[in-house]
Amino acid sequence: MAEEFWENIKNEKRSVVILGTGDAGEKLFRLLKKNNVRTSAFASSDEFLRNRSFLGYKVLSLKRVKEIFGDDTVLLMGFGSHKAEIISRVVDLSREFDLYMPDLMTDREGNPTTLSLLKRDEEKYRWAYSLLEDERSREVFRKSLEYRVSGRIEPLLDINSSPEEAWDLLGGGEGEILVDGGAYDGDTISIFMSKYSSWKEIYGIEPSIRAYRKLEEKYGGRDNIHLYNGALSNEVGETGFAMGHGRGNHIGEGRIVPLYTVDSILDGKEATILKYDIEGAEREGIIGARKTIEQYKPRIILSAYHRFDDFHSLLSLIWSIRSDYKVYMRKSMSLPLWDVEYILV
């Protein structure tokens, strides 16, 4: 793990160009500026070009970038995708440019990932790593951290897998009961229903009104499917919820939505599977399921990529409730480090 993106970029003498003009592109620009790195230009693919500006820069085509700055340009990816054709295009670009997709996750002081920051919590990372059950999980863990330090896409390409892998690890059978935190438009519910034909109950919680309407269209009106237009947390109440661009949704401001806990929704009843993908509120969501986890030991699919210390802090929290889980780790196809999940059985 010798190469450190955020340390090396400070000394970069070549032109630095950001490809992408959304929230991630802007955050990347701000982080570069904080580290005293000048952005030479913003670029966009031809279909999004439209002769426009972004943050005071005229947005260029990649062809124009080469004409102005030459082939020896540092190209930084300021976006992400699950789509195979876009990931393939990024791989092609990595053959044309010195390409990075910097990790934009920061600690509480706003510092991006460096080796020194990881070493600060080395014992915690080693503890989490020691819990992993198989070599594939250990590879996902190692290469995820390698990517976060280096900003290179190659480690992520090595660990992409299908979402079904996580569900296969869950096992199970008849009478399954799902609590789906971050139900979106029902994509997880669809997988659950196809895998467990004799499922018993489903609880879907989704704060986005747009996604919730789709969820309700698909699965509303059934006695054994319970849908909630709100957010999971560690207490019952209400909060603001703001829709961002792409994956920029966040709680704390915007339209007021109800807050639920898993324990309040179940009210003492059993769940066999808990799934959390709740935009960085996974910690609160777990605390709000303490009684359910203590009593029933549900299997858990847990997103571990929203916060800087998720790799160790989420497991530590669960271990404070009960420590008899087997732990796996998988990552679905995406660039950058999205959809990394712990699977606890």
GUDRENKE-544835 format. One record per residue (C-alpha): residue number from 1; x, y, z. Coordinates in steps of 0.25 Angstrom, whole numbers, plus 5000, padded with zeros to 4 digits. Example, Ala and Ser with C-alpha at 12.3 -4.5 7.8 and 13.67 -1.06 7.14 Angstrom:
BEGIN
<r><k>1</k><X>5049</X><Y>4982</Y><Z>5031</Z></r>
<r><k>2</k><X>5055</X><Y>4996</Y><Z>5029</Z></r>
***
This chain:
BEGIN
<r><k>1</k><X>5000</X><Y>5000</Y><Z>5000</Z></r>
<r><k>2</k><X>5012</X><Y>5009</Y><Z>4997</Z></r>
<r><k>3</k><X>5004</X><Y>5019</Y><Z>4988</Z></r>
<r><k>4</k><X>4996</X><Y>5030</Y><Z>4996</Z></r>
<r><k>5</k><X>4987</X><Y>5038</Y><Z>4987</Z></r>
<r><k>6</k><X>4984</X><Y>5049</Y><Z>4997</Z></r>
<r><k>7</k><X>4999</X><Y>5051</Y><Z>5000</Z></r>
<r><k>8</k><X>5004</X><Y>5050</Y><Z>4986</Z></r>
<r><k>9</k><X>4994</X><Y>5059</Y><Z>4980</Z></r>
<r><k>10</k><X>5000</X><Y>5071</Y><Z>4988</Z></r>
<r><k>11</k><X>5013</X><Y>5070</Y><Z>4980</Z></r>
<r><k>12</k><X>5007</X><Y>5068</Y><Z>4966</Z></r>
<r><k>13</k><X>5013</X><Y>5076</Y><Z>4956</Z></r>
<r><k>14</k><X>5004</X><Y>5072</Y><Z>4944</Z></r>
<r><k>15</k><X>4990</X><Y>5077</Y><Z>4940</Z></r>
<r><k>16</k><X>4979</X><Y>5072</Y><Z>4949</Z></r>
<r><k>17</k><X>4965</X><Y>5070</Y><Z>4943</Z></r>
<r><k>18</k><X>4952</X><Y>5065</Y><Z>4949</Z></r>
<r><k>19</k><X>4943</X><Y>5057</Y><Z>4941</Z></r>
<r><k>20</k><X>4929</X><Y>5060</Y><Z>4947</Z></r>
<r><k>21</k><X>4920</X><Y>5072</Y><Z>4950</Z></r>
<r><k>22</k><X>4911</X><Y>5067</Y><Z>4961</Z></r>
<r><k>23</k><X>4912</X><Y>5066</Y><Z>4976</Z></r>
<r><k>24</k><X>4924</X><Y>5057</Y><Z>4976</Z></r>
<r><k>25</k><X>4931</X><Y>5066</Y><Z>4966</Z></r>
<r><k>26</k><X>4929</X><Y>5078</Y><Z>4975</Z></r>
<r><k>27</k><X>4933</X><Y>5071</Y><Z>4988</Z></r>
<r><k>28</k><X>4946</X><Y>5066</Y><Z>4981</Z></r>
<r><k>29</k><X>4949</X><Y>5080</Y><Z>4976</Z></r>
<r><k>30</k><X>4947</X><Y>5085</Y><Z>4991</Z></r>
<r><k>31</k><X>4956</X><Y>5074</Y><Z>4996</Z></r>
<r><k>32</k><X>4967</X><Y>5077</Y><Z>4986</Z></r>
<r><k>33</k><X>4966</X><Y>5092</Y><Z>4989</Z></r>
<r><k>34</k><X>4967</X><Y>5089</Y><Z>5004</Z></r>
<r><k>35</k><X>4980</X><Y>5081</Y><Z>5001</Z></r>
<r><k>36</k><X>4985</X><Y>5093</Y><Z>4993</Z></r>
<r><k>37</k><X>4984</X><Y>5086</Y><Z>4979</Z></r>
<r><k>38</k><X>4979</X><Y>5094</Y><Z>4968</Z></r>
<r><k>39</k><X>4969</X><Y>5088</Y><Z>4958</Z></r>
<r><k>40</k><X>4972</X><Y>5091</Y><Z>4944</Z></r>
<r><k>41</k><X>4959</X><Y>5088</Y><Z>4938</Z></r>
<r><k>42</k><X>4946</X><Y>5080</Y><Z>4939</Z></r>
<r><k>43</k><X>4942</X><Y>5071</Y><Z>4928</Z></r>
<r><k>44</k><X>4929</X><Y>5063</Y><Z>4924</Z></r>
<r><k>45</k><X>4925</X><Y>5052</Y><Z>4914</Z></r>
<r><k>46</k><X>4920</X><Y>5058</Y><Z>4901</Z></r>
<r><k>47</k><X>4905</X><Y>5055</Y><Z>4904</Z></r>
<r><k>48</k><X>4906</X><Y>5064</Y><Z>4917</Z></r>
<r><k>49</k><X>4915</X><Y>5075</Y><Z>4911</Z></r>
<r><k>50</k><X>4904</X><Y>5085</Y><Z>4906</Z></r>
<r><k>51</k><X>4914</X><Y>5097</Y><Z>4906</Z></r>
<r><k>52</k><X>4913</X><Y>5100</Y><Z>4920</Z></r>
<r><k>53</k><X>4921</X><Y>5104</Y><Z>4933</Z></r>
<r><k>54</k><X>4923</X><Y>5098</Y><Z>4946</Z></r>
<r><k>55</k><X>4929</X><Y>5105</Y><Z>4959</Z></r>
<r><k>56</k><X>4934</X><Y>5116</Y><Z>4950</Z></r>
<r><k>57</k><X>4941</X><Y>5106</Y><Z>4940</Z></r>
<r><k>58</k><X>4936</X><Y>5104</Y><Z>4925</Z></r>
<r><k>59</k><X>4933</X><Y>5089</Y><Z>4925</Z></r>
<r><k>60</k><X>4942</X><Y>5082</Y><Z>4914</Z></r>
<r><k>61</k><X>4941</X><Y>5070</Y><Z>4906</Z></r>
<r><k>62</k><X>4952</X><Y>5059</Y><Z>4908</Z></r>
<r><k>63</k><X>4957</X><Y>5061</Y><Z>4894</Z></r>
<r><k>64</k><X>4958</X><Y>5076</Y><Z>4897</Z></r>
<r><k>65</k><X>4966</X><Y>5073</Y><Z>4910</Z></r>
<r><k>66</k><X>4976</X><Y>5065</Y><Z>4902</Z></r>
<r><k>67</k><X>4978</X><Y>5076</Y><Z>4893</Z></r>
<r><k>68</k><X>4980</X><Y>5086</Y><Z>4904</Z></r>
<r><k>69</k><X>4987</X><Y>5078</Y><Z>4914</Z></r>
<r><k>70</k><X>4993</X><Y>5067</Y><Z>4906</Z></r>
<r><k>71</k><X>4993</X><Y>5052</Y><Z>4909</Z></r>
<r><k>72</k><X>5001</X><Y>5053</Y><Z>4922</Z></r>
<r><k>73</k><X>4989</X><Y>5058</Y><Z>4930</Z></r>
<r><k>74</k><X>4984</X><Y>5054</Y><Z>4944</Z></r>
<r><k>75</k><X>4969</X><Y>5050</Y><Z>4942</Z></r>
<r><k>76</k><X>4961</X><Y>5049</Y><Z>4954</Z></r>
<r><k>77</k><X>4947</X><Y>5042</Y><Z>4954</Z></r>
<r><k>78</k><X>4937</X><Y>5051</Y><Z>4961</Z></r>
<r><k>79</k><X>4925</X><Y>5042</Y><Z>4960</Z></r>
<r><k>80</k><X>4921</X><Y>5027</Y><Z>4962</Z></r>
<r><k>81</k><X>4912</X><Y>5017</Y><Z>4956</Z></r>
<r><k>82</k><X>4907</X><Y>5002</Y><Z>4957</Z></r>
<r><k>83</k><X>4905</X><Y>5001</Y><Z>4942</Z></r>
<r><k>84</k><X>4915</X><Y>4991</Y><Z>4935</Z></r>
<r><k>85</k><X>4916</X><Y>5000</Y><Z>4922</Z></r>
<r><k>86</k><X>4920</X><Y>5012</Y><Z>4930</Z></r>
<r><k>87</k><X>4930</X><Y>5004</Y><Z>4939</Z></r>
<r><k>88</k><X>4936</X><Y>4998</Y><Z>4926</Z></r>
<r><k>89</k><X>4937</X><Y>5013</Y><Z>4920</Z></r>
<r><k>90</k><X>4945</X><Y>5017</Y><Z>4933</Z></r>
<r><k>91</k><X>4954</X><Y>5005</Y><Z>4931</Z></r>
<r><k>92</k><X>4957</X><Y>5009</Y><Z>4916</Z></r>
<r><k>93</k><X>4960</X><Y>5023</Y><Z>4921</Z></r>
<r><k>94</k><X>4970</X><Y>5018</Y><Z>4931</Z></r>
<r><k>95</k><X>4978</X><Y>5013</Y><Z>4919</Z></r>
<r><k>96</k><X>4978</X><Y>5027</Y><Z>4913</Z></r>
<r><k>97</k><X>4981</X><Y>5035</Y><Z>4925</Z></r>
<r><k>98</k><X>4987</X><Y>5034</Y><Z>4939</Z></r>
<r><k>99</k><X>4974</X><Y>5032</Y><Z>4945</Z></r>
<r><k>100</k><X>4969</X><Y>5032</Y><Z>4960</Z></r>
<r><k>101</k><X>4956</X><Y>5031</Y><Z>4966</Z></r>
<r><k>102</k><X>4959</X><Y>5038</Y><Z>4980</Z></r>
<r><k>103</k><X>4952</X><Y>5033</Y><Z>4992</Z></r>
<r><k>104</k><X>4944</X><Y>5045</Y><Z>4997</Z></r>
<r><k>105</k><X>4940</X><Y>5039</Y><Z>5011</Z></r>
<r><k>106</k><X>4946</X><Y>5048</Y><Z>5022</Z></r>
<r><k>107</k><X>4948</X><Y>5047</Y><Z>5037</Z></r>
<r><k>108</k><X>4941</X><Y>5057</Y><Z>5047</Z></r>
<r><k>109</k><X>4952</X><Y>5067</Y><Z>5044</Z></r>
<r><k>110</k><X>4950</X><Y>5066</Y><Z>5029</Z></r>
<r><k>111</k><X>4962</X><Y>5059</Y><Z>5026</Z></r>
<r><k>112</k><X>4962</X><Y>5048</Y><Z>5015</Z></r>
<r><k>113</k><X>4968</X><Y>5034</Y><Z>5016</Z></r>
<r><k>114</k><X>4983</X><Y>5033</Y><Z>5018</Z></r>
<r><k>115</k><X>4992</X><Y>5022</Y><Z>5023</Z></r>
<r><k>116</k><X>4995</X><Y>5030</Y><Z>5036</Z></r>
<r><k>117</k><X>4980</X><Y>5032</Y><Z>5038</Z></r>
<r><k>118</k><X>4977</X><Y>5017</Y><Z>5037</Z></r>
<r><k>119</k><X>4989</X><Y>5014</Y><Z>5046</Z></r>
<r><k>120</k><X>4983</X><Y>5023</Y><Z>5057</Z></r>
<r><k>121</k><X>4972</X><Y>5012</Y><Z>5058</Z></r>
<r><k>122</k><X>4981</X><Y>5000</Y><Z>5054</Z></r>
<r><k>123</k><X>4977</X><Y>4991</Y><Z>5065</Z></r>
<r><k>124</k><X>4962</X><Y>4994</Y><Z>5063</Z></r>
<r><k>125</k><X>4963</X><Y>4990</Y><Z>5048</Z></r>
<r><k>126</k><X>4972</X><Y>4978</Y><Z>5052</Z></r>
<r><k>127</k><X>4961</X><Y>4973</Y><Z>5061</Z></r>
<r><k>128</k><X>4950</X><Y>4975</Y><Z>5051</Z></r>
<r><k>129</k><X>4958</X><Y>4967</Y><Z>5041</Z></r>
<r><k>130</k><X>4961</X><Y>4956</Y><Z>5051</Z></r>
<r><k>131</k><X>4946</X><Y>4953</Y><Z>5051</Z></r>
<r><k>132</k><X>4944</X><Y>4950</Y><Z>5036</Z></r>
<r><k>133</k><X>4940</X><Y>4936</Y><Z>5033</Z></r>
<r><k>134</k><X>4946</X><Y>4934</Y><Z>5019</Z></r>
<r><k>135</k><X>4957</X><Y>4938</Y><Z>5010</Z></r>
<r><k>136</k><X>4948</X><Y>4945</Y><Z>5000</Z></r>
<r><k>137</k><X>4943</X><Y>4954</Y><Z>5012</Z></r>
<r><k>138</k><X>4958</X><Y>4957</Y><Z>5016</Z></r>
<r><k>139</k><X>4961</X><Y>4961</Y><Z>5001</Z></r>
<r><k>140</k><X>4949</X><Y>4970</Y><Z>5001</Z></r>
<r><k>141</k><X>4954</X><Y>4977</Y><Z>5014</Z></r>
<r><k>142</k><X>4968</X><Y>4978</Y><Z>5010</Z></r>
<r><k>143</k><X>4966</X><Y>4983</Y><Z>4996</Z></r>
<r><k>144</k><X>4955</X><Y>4993</Y><Z>5000</Z></r>
<r><k>145</k><X>4965</X><Y>5000</Y><Z>5009</Z></r>
<r><k>146</k><X>4976</X><Y>4999</Y><Z>4998</Z></r>
<r><k>147</k><X>4966</X><Y>5007</Y><Z>4989</Z></r>
<r><k>148</k><X>4963</X><Y>5017</Y><Z>5000</Z></r>
<r><k>149</k><X>4978</X><Y>5020</Y><Z>5001</Z></r>
<r><k>150</k><X>4982</X><Y>5019</Y><Z>4987</Z></r>
<r><k>151</k><X>4970</X><Y>5024</Y><Z>4979</Z></r>
<r><k>152</k><X>4973</X><Y>5014</Y><Z>4969</Z></r>
<r><k>153</k><X>4961</X><Y>5006</Y><Z>4963</Z></r>
<r><k>154</k><X>4968</X><Y>4993</Y><Z>4961</Z></r>
<r><k>155</k><X>4966</X><Y>4988</Y><Z>4975</Z></r>
<r><k>156</k><X>4951</X><Y>4990</Y><Z>4974</Z></r>
<r><k>157</k><X>4950</X><Y>4983</Y><Z>4961</Z></r>
<r><k>158</k><X>4956</X><Y>4971</Y><Z>4967</Z></r>
<r><k>159</k><X>4945</X><Y>4970</Y><Z>4978</Z></r>
<r><k>160</k><X>4932</X><Y>4973</Y><Z>4971</Z></r>
<r><k>161</k><X>4922</X><Y>4962</Y><Z>4972</Z></r>
<r><k>162</k><X>4907</X><Y>4960</Y><Z>4970</Z></r>
<r><k>163</k><X>4897</X><Y>4964</Y><Z>4981</Z></r>
<r><k>164</k><X>4892</X><Y>4950</Y><Z>4981</Z></r>
<r><k>165</k><X>4905</X><Y>4946</Y><Z>4988</Z></r>
<r><k>166</k><X>4901</X><Y>4953</Y><Z>5001</Z></r>
<r><k>167</k><X>4888</X><Y>4946</Y><Z>5001</Z></r>
<r><k>168</k><X>4894</X><Y>4933</Y><Z>4999</Z></r>
<r><k>169</k><X>4902</X><Y>4935</Y><Z>5011</Z></r>
<r><k>170</k><X>4890</X><Y>4938</Y><Z>5019</Z></r>
<r><k>171</k><X>4884</X><Y>4924</Y><Z>5017</Z></r>
<r><k>172</k><X>4871</X><Y>4922</Y><Z>5024</Z></r>
<r><k>173</k><X>4858</X><Y>4916</Y><Z>5019</Z></r>
<r><k>174</k><X>4843</X><Y>4916</Y><Z>5022</Z></r>
<r><k>175</k><X>4836</X><Y>4927</Y><Z>5030</Z></r>
<r><k>176</k><X>4846</X><Y>4938</Y><Z>5028</Z></r>
<r><k>177</k><X>4843</X><Y>4952</Y><Z>5034</Z></r>
<r><k>178</k><X>4850</X><Y>4964</Y><Z>5027</Z></r>
<r><k>179</k><X>4852</X><Y>4978</Y><Z>5033</Z></r>
<r><k>180</k><X>4857</X><Y>4986</Y><Z>5021</Z></r>
<r><k>181</k><X>4864</X><Y>4999</Y><Z>5025</Z></r>
<r><k>182</k><X>4865</X><Y>5007</Y><Z>5013</Z></r>
<r><k>183</k><X>4855</X><Y>5000</Y><Z>5005</Z></r>
<r><k>184</k><X>4857</X><Y>5009</Y><Z>4993</Z></r>
<r><k>185</k><X>4847</X><Y>5005</Y><Z>4982</Z></r>
<r><k>186</k><X>4846</X><Y>4991</Y><Z>4987</Z></r>
<r><k>187</k><X>4859</X><Y>4985</Y><Z>4981</Z></r>
<r><k>188</k><X>4863</X><Y>4977</Y><Z>4993</Z></r>
<r><k>189</k><X>4849</X><Y>4973</Y><Z>4996</Z></r>
<r><k>190</k><X>4849</X><Y>4967</Y><Z>4982</Z></r>
<r><k>191</k><X>4861</X><Y>4959</Y><Z>4984</Z></r>
<r><k>192</k><X>4856</X><Y>4954</Y><Z>4998</Z></r>
<r><k>193</k><X>4843</X><Y>4950</Y><Z>4992</Z></r>
<r><k>194</k><X>4849</X><Y>4942</Y><Z>4980</Z></r>
<r><k>195</k><X>4859</X><Y>4935</Y><Z>4990</Z></r>
<r><k>196</k><X>4849</X><Y>4931</Y><Z>5001</Z></r>
<r><k>197</k><X>4836</X><Y>4927</Y><Z>4994</Z></r>
<r><k>198</k><X>4830</X><Y>4924</Y><Z>5008</Z></r>
<r><k>199</k><X>4833</X><Y>4937</Y><Z>5015</Z></r>
<r><k>200</k><X>4824</X><Y>4941</Y><Z>5026</Z></r>
<r><k>201</k><X>4825</X><Y>4957</Y><Z>5028</Z></r>
<r><k>202</k><X>4832</X><Y>4969</Y><Z>5022</Z></r>
<r><k>203</k><X>4834</X><Y>4982</Y><Z>5028</Z></r>
<r><k>204</k><X>4840</X><Y>4993</Y><Z>5018</Z></r>
<r><k>205</k><X>4845</X><Y>5007</Y><Z>5023</Z></r>
<r><k>206</k><X>4848</X><Y>5018</Y><Z>5013</Z></r>
<r><k>207</k><X>4849</X><Y>5033</Y><Z>5016</Z></r>
<r><k>208</k><X>4849</X><Y>5038</Y><Z>5001</Z></r>
<r><k>209</k><X>4835</X><Y>5041</Y><Z>4997</Z></r>
<r><k>210</k><X>4839</X><Y>5038</Y><Z>4982</Z></r>
<r><k>211</k><X>4844</X><Y>5025</Y><Z>4985</Z></r>
<r><k>212</k><X>4833</X><Y>5022</Y><Z>4995</Z></r>
<r><k>213</k><X>4823</X><Y>5024</Y><Z>4984</Z></r>
<r><k>214</k><X>4829</X><Y>5014</Y><Z>4975</Z></r>
<r><k>215</k><X>4830</X><Y>5004</Y><Z>4987</Z></r>
<r><k>216</k><X>4816</X><Y>5006</Y><Z>4991</Z></r>
<r><k>217</k><X>4812</X><Y>5004</Y><Z>4976</Z></r>
<r><k>218</k><X>4819</X><Y>4990</Y><Z>4976</Z></r>
<r><k>219</k><X>4816</X><Y>4985</Y><Z>4990</Z></r>
<r><k>220</k><X>4805</X><Y>4993</Y><Z>4997</Z></r>
<r><k>221</k><X>4792</X><Y>4988</Y><Z>5001</Z></r>
<r><k>222</k><X>4796</X><Y>4974</Y><Z>5005</Z></r>
<r><k>223</k><X>4793</X><Y>4969</Y><Z>5020</Z></r>
<r><k>224</k><X>4807</X><Y>4964</Y><Z>5022</Z></r>
<r><k>225</k><X>4815</X><Y>4975</Y><Z>5016</Z></r>
<r><k>226</k><X>4816</X><Y>4987</Y><Z>5025</Z></r>
<r><k>227</k><X>4822</X><Y>5000</Y><Z>5018</Z></r>
<r><k>228</k><X>4827</X><Y>5013</Y><Z>5026</Z></r>
<r><k>229</k><X>4830</X><Y>5026</Y><Z>5019</Z></r>
<r><k>230</k><X>4841</X><Y>5030</Y><Z>5029</Z></r>
<r><k>231</k><X>4855</X><Y>5027</Y><Z>5034</Z></r>
<r><k>232</k><X>4861</X><Y>5017</Y><Z>5044</Z></r>
<r><k>233</k><X>4868</X><Y>5022</Y><Z>5056</Z></r>
<r><k>234</k><X>4871</X><Y>5020</Y><Z>5071</Z></r>
<r><k>235</k><X>4859</X><Y>5027</Y><Z>5076</Z></r>
<r><k>236</k><X>4844</X><Y>5030</Y><Z>5071</Z></r>
<r><k>237</k><X>4841</X><Y>5044</Y><Z>5067</Z></r>
<r><k>238</k><X>4843</X><Y>5052</Y><Z>5054</Z></r>
<r><k>239</k><X>4855</X><Y>5058</Y><Z>5046</Z></r>
<r><k>240</k><X>4857</X><Y>5065</Y><Z>5033</Z></r>
<r><k>241</k><X>4861</X><Y>5058</Y><Z>5021</Z></r>
<r><k>242</k><X>4867</X><Y>5064</Y><Z>5008</Z></r>
<r><k>243</k><X>4868</X><Y>5058</Y><Z>4995</Z></r>
<r><k>244</k><X>4882</X><Y>5060</Y><Z>4988</Z></r>
<r><k>245</k><X>4887</X><Y>5057</Y><Z>4974</Z></r>
<r><k>246</k><X>4890</X><Y>5042</Y><Z>4972</Z></r>
<r><k>247</k><X>4894</X><Y>5037</Y><Z>4986</Z></r>
<r><k>248</k><X>4893</X><Y>5050</Y><Z>4993</Z></r>
<r><k>249</k><X>4881</X><Y>5047</Y><Z>5002</Z></r>
<r><k>250</k><X>4883</X><Y>5051</Y><Z>5016</Z></r>
<r><k>251</k><X>4875</X><Y>5053</Y><Z>5029</Z></r>
<r><k>252</k><X>4875</X><Y>5065</Y><Z>5038</Z></r>
<r><k>253</k><X>4869</X><Y>5075</Y><Z>5029</Z></r>
<r><k>254</k><X>4858</X><Y>5077</Y><Z>5018</Z></r>
<r><k>255</k><X>4844</X><Y>5070</Y><Z>5018</Z></r>
<r><k>256</k><X>4840</X><Y>5065</Y><Z>5032</Z></r>
<r><k>257</k><X>4838</X><Y>5050</Y><Z>5033</Z></r>
<r><k>258</k><X>4835</X><Y>5041</Y><Z>5044</Z></r>
<r><k>259</k><X>4847</X><Y>5033</Y><Z>5051</Z></r>
<r><k>260</k><X>4845</X><Y>5019</Y><Z>5055</Z></r>
<r><k>261</k><X>4853</X><Y>5008</Y><Z>5062</Z></r>
<r><k>262</k><X>4853</X><Y>4994</Y><Z>5058</Z></r>
<r><k>263</k><X>4849</X><Y>4991</Y><Z>5073</Z></r>
<r><k>264</k><X>4837</X><Y>5000</Y><Z>5072</Z></r>
<r><k>265</k><X>4832</X><Y>4995</Y><Z>5059</Z></r>
<r><k>266</k><X>4833</X><Y>4980</Y><Z>5063</Z></r>
<r><k>267</k><X>4828</X><Y>4983</Y><Z>5077</Z></r>
<r><k>268</k><X>4834</X><Y>4970</Y><Z>5083</Z></r>
<r><k>269</k><X>4831</X><Y>4961</Y><Z>5071</Z></r>
<r><k>270</k><X>4842</X><Y>4954</Y><Z>5063</Z></r>
<r><k>271</k><X>4850</X><Y>4958</Y><Z>5051</Z></r>
<r><k>272</k><X>4859</X><Y>4948</Y><Z>5044</Z></r>
<r><k>273</k><X>4867</X><Y>4957</Y><Z>5035</Z></r>
<r><k>274</k><X>4870</X><Y>4972</Y><Z>5037</Z></r>
<r><k>275</k><X>4876</X><Y>4980</Y><Z>5025</Z></r>
<r><k>276</k><X>4882</X><Y>4994</Y><Z>5027</Z></r>
<r><k>277</k><X>4886</X><Y>5003</Y><Z>5016</Z></r>
<r><k>278</k><X>4882</X><Y>5016</Y><Z>5022</Z></r>
<r><k>279</k><X>4891</X><Y>5027</Y><Z>5017</Z></r>
<r><k>280</k><X>4901</X><Y>5027</Y><Z>5029</Z></r>
<r><k>281</k><X>4890</X><Y>5025</Y><Z>5040</Z></r>
<r><k>282</k><X>4894</X><Y>5010</Y><Z>5042</Z></r>
<r><k>283</k><X>4899</X><Y>5012</Y><Z>5056</Z></r>
<r><k>284</k><X>4886</X><Y>5018</Y><Z>5060</Z></r>
<r><k>285</k><X>4878</X><Y>5008</Y><Z>5053</Z></r>
<r><k>286</k><X>4886</X><Y>4997</Y><Z>5061</Z></r>
<r><k>287</k><X>4884</X><Y>5003</Y><Z>5074</Z></r>
<r><k>288</k><X>4869</X><Y>5004</Y><Z>5071</Z></r>
<r><k>289</k><X>4869</X><Y>4989</Y><Z>5069</Z></r>
<r><k>290</k><X>4876</X><Y>4985</Y><Z>5082</Z></r>
<r><k>291</k><X>4865</X><Y>4977</Y><Z>5088</Z></r>
<r><k>292</k><X>4862</X><Y>4970</Y><Z>5075</Z></r>
<r><k>293</k><X>4877</X><Y>4966</Y><Z>5073</Z></r>
<r><k>294</k><X>4878</X><Y>4962</Y><Z>5088</Z></r>
<r><k>295</k><X>4866</X><Y>4953</Y><Z>5087</Z></r>
<r><k>296</k><X>4865</X><Y>4947</Y><Z>5073</Z></r>
<r><k>297</k><X>4879</X><Y>4949</Y><Z>5067</Z></r>
<r><k>298</k><X>4874</X><Y>4952</Y><Z>5053</Z></r>
<r><k>299</k><X>4883</X><Y>4951</Y><Z>5042</Z></r>
<r><k>300</k><X>4888</X><Y>4964</Y><Z>5037</Z></r>
<r><k>301</k><X>4892</X><Y>4971</Y><Z>5024</Z></r>
<r><k>302</k><X>4899</X><Y>4984</Y><Z>5028</Z></r>
<r><k>303</k><X>4904</X><Y>4994</Y><Z>5019</Z></r>
<r><k>304</k><X>4919</X><Y>4998</Y><Z>5023</Z></r>
<r><k>305</k><X>4923</X><Y>5010</Y><Z>5014</Z></r>
<r><k>306</k><X>4915</X><Y>5022</Y><Z>5018</Z></r>
<r><k>307</k><X>4924</X><Y>5027</Y><Z>5030</Z></r>
<r><k>308</k><X>4940</X><Y>5027</Y><Z>5031</Z></r>
<r><k>309</k><X>4941</X><Y>5017</Y><Z>5042</Z></r>
<r><k>310</k><X>4929</X><Y>5008</Y><Z>5038</Z></r>
<r><k>311</k><X>4938</X><Y>4996</Y><Z>5036</Z></r>
<r><k>312</k><X>4941</X><Y>4994</Y><Z>5051</Z></r>
<r><k>313</k><X>4931</X><Y>5003</Y><Z>5058</Z></r>
<r><k>314</k><X>4919</X><Y>4996</Y><Z>5053</Z></r>
<r><k>315</k><X>4924</X><Y>4982</Y><Z>5057</Z></r>
<r><k>316</k><X>4928</X><Y>4988</Y><Z>5071</Z></r>
<r><k>317</k><X>4914</X><Y>4993</Y><Z>5073</Z></r>
<r><k>318</k><X>4908</X><Y>4979</Y><Z>5069</Z></r>
<r><k>319</k><X>4918</X><Y>4972</Y><Z>5078</Z></r>
<r><k>320</k><X>4914</X><Y>4981</Y><Z>5090</Z></r>
<r><k>321</k><X>4900</X><Y>4975</Y><Z>5088</Z></r>
<r><k>322</k><X>4904</X><Y>4960</Y><Z>5085</Z></r>
<r><k>323</k><X>4917</X><Y>4954</Y><Z>5080</Z></r>
<r><k>324</k><X>4913</X><Y>4941</Y><Z>5074</Z></r>
<r><k>325</k><X>4911</X><Y>4945</Y><Z>5060</Z></r>
<r><k>326</k><X>4919</X><Y>4939</Y><Z>5048</Z></r>
<r><k>327</k><X>4924</X><Y>4951</Y><Z>5039</Z></r>
<r><k>328</k><X>4925</X><Y>4952</Y><Z>5024</Z></r>
<r><k>329</k><X>4928</X><Y>4963</Y><Z>5015</Z></r>
<r><k>330</k><X>4924</X><Y>4966</Y><Z>5001</Z></r>
<r><k>331</k><X>4924</X><Y>4977</Y><Z>4991</Z></r>
<r><k>332</k><X>4914</X><Y>4978</Y><Z>4979</Z></r>
<r><k>333</k><X>4918</X><Y>4983</Y><Z>4966</Z></r>
<r><k>334</k><X>4921</X><Y>4998</Y><Z>4966</Z></r>
<r><k>335</k><X>4931</X><Y>5009</Y><Z>4966</Z></r>
<r><k>336</k><X>4935</X><Y>5015</Y><Z>4975</Z></r>
<r><k>337</k><X>4934</X><Y>5008</Y><Z>4989</Z></r>
<r><k>338</k><X>4919</X><Y>5007</Y><Z>4989</Z></r>
<r><k>339</k><X>4911</X><Y>4995</Y><Z>4994</Z></r>
<r><k>340</k><X>4921</X><Y>4989</Y><Z>5003</Z></r>
<r><k>341</k><X>4913</X><Y>4980</Y><Z>5013</Z></r>
<r><k>342</k><X>4915</X><Y>4972</Y><Z>5025</Z></r>
<r><k>343</k><X>4907</X><Y>4959</Y><Z>5025</Z></r>
<r><k>344</k><X>4905</X><Y>4954</Y><Z>5040</Z></r>
<r><k>345</k><X>4899</X><Y>4940</Y><Z>5042</Z></r>
***
